[in-house]
Amino acid sequence: MRDANGEVAPPPRPRRAGRTPHARRRLSPVEKLQALYGLSLDAALDDLSYRGDDPHCLAARTSARHDVIMICAKYGIEMSRERERQRILSEMTRREFGDKA
């Protein structure tokens, strides 16, 4: 590209859109889904329940299903680890300080 003076212009810098990686880590799973698709979960549900014949729409929705399932699986793993952490912590507390019942 050339500018108005005929000199070679540097390519335009892409603008940063969205949140920083640090800010994305603090989002809830629902907020991550909404940010990923740029729409509410109700609209995402409409996309996932699409039953049309257009192959491009079907491919996009299949990809969306995969993304949603992976995010849900990651959330399930995190919740499982949190429950395990709580169980171990309570067991250690019980062993260290005894039953307070």
C-alpha positions in Angstrom: 0.0 0.0 0.0 1.1 3.5 -0.7 0.1 6.6 1.3 -1.0 10.0 -0.2 2.6 11.0 -0.9 3.2 7.8 -2.9 5.5 6.3 -0.3 5.1 2.7 0.9 2.9 2.8 4.0 3.3 0.2 6.8 0.4 -2.2 7.2 -2.2 -1.0 9.7 -1.7 -2.5 13.1 -4.6 -4.7 14.2 -6.5 -3.2 17.1 -6.7 -5.3 20.2 -10.2 -6.4 20.8 -11.7 -7.9 23.8 -10.2 -8.7 27.2 -6.6 -9.3 28.1 -5.6 -12.9 28.9 -5.5 -12.0 32.6 -9.0 -10.6 32.5 -10.3 -13.7 30.7 -9.0 -16.0 33.4 -11.3 -14.3 35.9 -14.4 -14.9 33.9 -17.0 -17.5 34.9 -17.6 -20.4 32.5 -20.9 -18.7 31.4 -19.1 -15.4 30.7 -16.4 -17.3 28.8 -19.0 -18.9 26.5 -20.7 -15.5 26.0 -17.4 -13.9 25.1 -16.4 -16.8 22.9 -19.5 -16.6 20.8 -20.3 -12.9 21.2 -23.8 -13.6 22.1 -26.0 -14.7 25.0 -26.4 -18.3 26.0 -30.1 -18.2 24.8 -28.8 -17.3 21.3 -26.1 -20.0 21.5 -28.8 -22.5 22.5 -30.8 -21.5 19.4 -27.6 -22.1 17.3 -27.0 -25.5 18.9 -30.5 -26.6 18.3 -30.4 -25.8 14.5 -31.7 -28.7 12.4 -31.5 -27.2 8.9 -29.9 -28.6 5.8 -27.3 -25.9 5.0 -23.9 -27.7 5.2 -22.0 -24.5 6.2 -24.4 -23.7 9.0 -24.3 -27.3 10.1 -20.5 -27.3 10.1 -20.4 -24.0 12.1 -22.9 -25.4 14.6 -20.9 -28.7 14.9 -17.8 -26.6 15.7 -19.8 -24.6 18.3 -21.1 -27.8 19.9 -17.5 -29.1 20.2 -16.4 -25.8 21.8 -19.3 -25.8 24.3 -18.7 -29.4 25.2 -15.0 -28.8 25.8 -15.6 -25.8 28.0 -18.2 -27.7 29.9 -15.8 -30.6 30.4 -13.1 -28.3 31.6 -15.6 -26.7 34.1 -16.6 -30.2 35.3 -13.0 -31.2 35.8 -12.3 -28.0 37.8 -15.4 -28.6 40.0 -14.3 -32.2 40.6 -10.8 -31.0 41.6 -12.4 -28.4 43.9 -14.6 -31.1 45.6 -11.5 -33.3 46.0 -9.5 -30.4 47.4 -12.3 -29.7 49.9 -12.5 -33.4 50.9 -8.8 -33.7 51.5 -8.7 -30.4 53.4 -11.5 -31.5 55.7 -9.9 -34.9 56.2 -6.6 -33.3 57.1 -8.4 -30.9 59.5 -10.2 -33.8 61.1 -7.0 -35.8 61.6 -5.1 -32.8 63.0 -7.7 -31.4 65.3 -10.0 -34.3 65.8 -13.8 -34.4 65.6 -15.4 -31.3 67.1 -18.9 -32.9 67.1 
